[in-house]
Amino acid sequence: MNRKYMALMLALALFGCKTNKPSEELVQAEIPVVKTARVSEKPFAPKLTYSATVFANRESNLGAVLPGKVERICFAEGDKVKKGDLIVELSDELLTQALVENQALRKDYERLKRLREKESVSQMEYDHLKAKLEASDAKTDMIRKNTRVYAPFSGTIVERMMEEGEVYFINPGLDPGYSMRSGIVRLMQLNPVKIEFEVNEKELAKVVPGLQTEISFDAFPQKNYQGTIHNVKPMLSTLTRTAKVQIILENNSGELKPGMFGRVSVILPNQPSVFVPLSAITRLAGTGEEFVYVVEDNTAKRVVINQIQTFGNDVAVTGVKPGQMVIVEGKAKVQDGSKVDVK
């Protein structure tokens, strides 16, 4: 019996040794192996991005003060004109009538002037006729000016709003986004052009004249333009609570057209920020919350961060400090507060 009892105890001891060793290995295997990277601090220039629209630098709907029949339009759509060029001729029936009346009054005035020198008429009669002649001169000059329309600045005829033979009346040209004034032709200065976008009141203090910008257009996706903020309108819309911002951009090739859609990135002054690798960031499923795992004393701690801007494989963020170690590989095996084996 003693021999059987001793053999049984020996078997149990050997079995116990064999079962304890895998248990210790299992405990060690439960600690995840991770790879970390150090949080760095360096200066960078943050960007604010907005949707933008191209506008002509100057725009005018050319017309006249008085209505009249359009006799001749001297340029076609797309033609370039210089300041002072004759653009439109209107009918001159009113001018002819005014000239006849003016000539008759001038003859009467010359006769009365001679009589006044001889004191054959009163000063009152002379002054009255002189005033009528001066009014006729002004009327004739006004009508003469309104039978000819000249270019107020150099530019391009982008639209003929009327055709020859039509009667021009002073009616607003209802074309949303452009000049709402009445006109016969629309003249625009297309070099340079204005790039306009709107900034909300929260970011308005950051966007000031002189800041550099990068501009892209859907029409030219492979091309980038550089410009400088020229003007920030000193008032906000009561509906959108935004202010208009303008960039003046050279357009020597003429490829930028009014109405084009673009995107403007305003480059703010350099400021220090902390960067983490893109691979360290995890987004919490079902929410917009993003976090990283910070490792301290071989323990992972989940820290919520906010992305500012991405630069290649690095991301400027808030929420972590320079010098901290964040997990970049093995995040899927880690939970908040779990022990990790850093390799």
Stockholm file with secondary structure:
# STOCKHOLM 1.0

chainA/1-343         MNRKYMALMLALALFGCKTNKPSEELVQAEIPVVKTARVSEKPFAPKLTYSATVFANRESNLGAVLPGKVERICFAEGDKVKKGDLIVELSDELLTQALVENQALRKDYERLKRLREKESVSQMEYDHLKAKLEASDAKTDMIRKNTRVYAPFSGTIVERMMEEGEVYFINPGLDPGYSMRSGIVRLMQLNPVKIEFEVNEKELAKVVPGLQTEISFDAFPQKNYQGTIHNVKPMLSTLTRTAKVQIILENNSGELKPGMFGRVSVILPNQPSVFVPLSAITRLAGTGEEFVYVVEDNTAKRVVINQIQTFGNDVAVTGVKPGQMVIVEGKAKVQDGSKVDVK
#=GR chainA/1-343 SS CHHHHHHHHHHHHHHHHHHHHHHHHHHHHTSCEEEEEECEEEEECCEEEEEEEEEEEEEEEECCSSCEEEEEECCCTTCEECTTCEEEEECCHHHHHHHHHHHHHHHHHHHHHHHHHTTCSCHHHHHHHHHHHHHHHHHHHHHHHTTEEECSSSEEEEEECSCTTCEECCCCCCCTTSCCSCCSEEEEEEEEEEEEEEEETTTTTTCCTTCEEEEEETTEEEEEEEEEEEEECSSCCTTTCEEEEEEEECCTTCCCCTTCEEEEEEECCCEEEEEEEGGGCEECTTSSCEEEEEEETTEEEEEEEEEEEEETTEEEEESSCTTCEEEEECGGGCCTTCBCEEC
#=GC SS_cons         CHHHHHHHHHHHHHHHHHHHHHHHHHHHHTSCEEEEEECEEEEECCEEEEEEEEEEEEEEEECCSSCEEEEEECCCTTCEECTTCEEEEECCHHHHHHHHHHHHHHHHHHHHHHHHHTTCSCHHHHHHHHHHHHHHHHHHHHHHHTTEEECSSSEEEEEECSCTTCEECCCCCCCTTSCCSCCSEEEEEEEEEEEEEEEETTTTTTCCTTCEEEEEETTEEEEEEEEEEEEECSSCCTTTCEEEEEEEECCTTCCCCTTCEEEEEEECCCEEEEEEEGGGCEECTTSSCEEEEEEETTEEEEEEEEEEEEETTEEEEESSCTTCEEEEECGGGCCTTCBCEEC
//
